[in-house]
Amino acid sequence: MSTDHQKYSTENQSDVIRAYAERRNLTIVRTYADEGRSGLRVDNREALTRLIGDVRDGHADFDVILVYDVSRWGRFQDADESAYYEFICKEAGIQVRYCAEQFENDGSLASTIIKNMKRAMAGEYSRELSSKVFAGQCRLITLGFRQGGPPGYGLRRALIDEHRGPKGYLSRGEYKSIQTDRVILTPGPPQEIEVVRRIYRMFVVQLLSEGEIATVLNQEAIPGEGGRSWTRGIVHQVLTNEKYIGHNVYNRVSFKLKQKRIANPPSMWVRADNAFEAVVDADFFAAAKRIIDQRSRRFSDEEMLNRLTGLLSEKGHLSGLVIDEVDDMPSSSAYRNRFGSLLHAYKLVGYQPRRDFKYVEINRALRTMFPAVVADTISNIEHIGGHVDFDGLTDVLTVNGEFTVSIVIARCLRTPSGLLRWKIRFDTSLQPDLTVAIRMDESNDHILDYYLLPWVDMSESKIRLSEENGVHLDAYRFDTLDVLFRLCARTELGVAA
C-alpha cells in the first residue's frame, strides 16, 4: 500500500486473505507486506523483492501465494512486469491466487484476459491519478501556496487555514495535518534576511563570485541553512531562486510516475508572481540574473572547443582550475555539461593528461551527490518521528541524541584482473557509532546497496569490499536504508499506574 487512507490498507488486505485461506483450508505460514510504498517501481518494494528472492532461491516454505488482487503486484507502467513476477512463482511450482477477484486464477483463457486487462487498468489508474494530482498542485501554485521542499535560507514555512488566517510556523521535518490548511513562505529571522541581502550586494555591487562569497561567510562563521557551511552551489541557489523576490515557481523538474527525472524548459514552468513577501529587491535579483546569464552565454560546440584549443596552446596543459581562471571562457562545469566530462572535452581538442584523471570526475560527481544523500537521509528519519542534529564541519549525524551516524560513498573500482572492489574508510578520530557505507554500481552512476557498519564490530580503520564478502560483512548489507530508518523511529511507552 502507498498510504493509510485507502481500502488497500494492509490490515484490510490481511482480513480478506485470512478469510480466503480459512475457506480453502489453507494455513498462512508467512506474510510479505510493503507498507507505505508506491507500487510504481519494484526497487523500493523490500517485501516483494524478498518474496521473489525466496522463490528463486528455493527458500520458500509454502506452496501457494495469496494476493489481495492483481494490482497488489504493482501499478507498473509496463503491464508485463507484474506478469513476469507471477510467472517466476509459477515456474517454481508455487500457485498464485487472488483473494478479492471474481475469477479463479486457473490459467483459462477468461482468467488470462481479465488479468491482463486489470494489469493495464492498474497502470492506467496511476497515470490518471498522477495527472489529477499534478493539475491540483498547479492550481495551488497559482493561488500562491507552497508545494513541498525546504523553505531555503532566510525564509520560513508558515501554516495558514482555509481563510488564509495564520496558524503558526512549520519547523524542519514538520508537515501540515489538516487537509484544508495551506503552506506559504514568509521572511525568516532578520539576521538571515540581512545575510541574503548582503549576498546580493557582494555579487552585484562588489562583483564577488559565488565561491568568494561562500568563503567570506564561512570565515565570519555565519552558519548556513541547518547550520551547514556555505558552498558555491548554495550561494548560487540564493542568487537564482525566484522565491527570494516572492515568486512561486513549480514544475522546473518532472519526476512523474517514478520515471526518469527531466529538467523542463521555462515554458513548462507553473508560476505565480508576487505570491510571497519578497526578501530581496527585484532590481537586485534582475541584476544578478543578468550577470549570471552573461557569464553563462550560450557558446556553440565549435566555439567552446576553439577556446579550449587556444587555452591549451597558451598554457600547455589543461585542468578545471586553469579553465575557470579565464574570465571570457565558459566554466569547467559548462564543458562537463556540454561534453559529458572534462576528459571527453580534452580528447576532442587532442589533449591527453599525463595521468588518468577519470577518478577525479567520478569523485567530483560523488561529492556533488553527497549533500543530497545526507539531506534525504535526514528527511526520512525526521519523517518517521526521529530527530537529527547535523554537524556541518564533520558531516556526522546525531540521531535522537543517542547515537552518531557517518555516511560515506564508496566508488566502484575495477582491478586489472576484472574484479570489482570498494574501499570503505572509517573516521577513527570521530568514531561514529554507525557508518553507512553506500556502494556505487560499476558505472558509479547509481547506488548499488548499503552497508550499516557498527563501530563496535569494525576493528580496522578501513575495509575492502568485494562483490561477495561472506557473512561476517554481508550480514550488514541492505538494499535500502529502511532498516536504518526503523532503527531511528521513536516509540511511545505507556506508564503503568
Secondary structure by P-SEA (a helix, b strand, c coil): cccccccccaaaaaaaaaaaaaaacccccbbbbbccccccccccaaaaaaaaaaaaaccccccbbbbccccccccccccaaaaaaaaaaaaacbbbbbccccccccccaaaaaaaaaaaaaaaaaaaaaaaaaaaaaaaaaaacccccccccccbbbbbbccccccccccccccccccccbbbbbccccaaaaaaaaaaaaaaccccccaaaaaaaaaaacccccccccccaaaaaaaaccccccbbbbcccccccccccccccccccbbbbcccccccccaaaaaaaaaaaaaaaccccaaaaaaaaaaaaaacccccaaaaaaccccccaaaaaaacccaaaaaaaacccccccaaaaaaaaaaaaaaaaaaaaaaaaaaaabbbbbbccccccccccccbbbbbbbbbbbbcccbbbbbbbbccccccccccbbbbbcccccccccccccccccccccbbbbcccccccccccccccaaaaaaaabbbbbbbcc
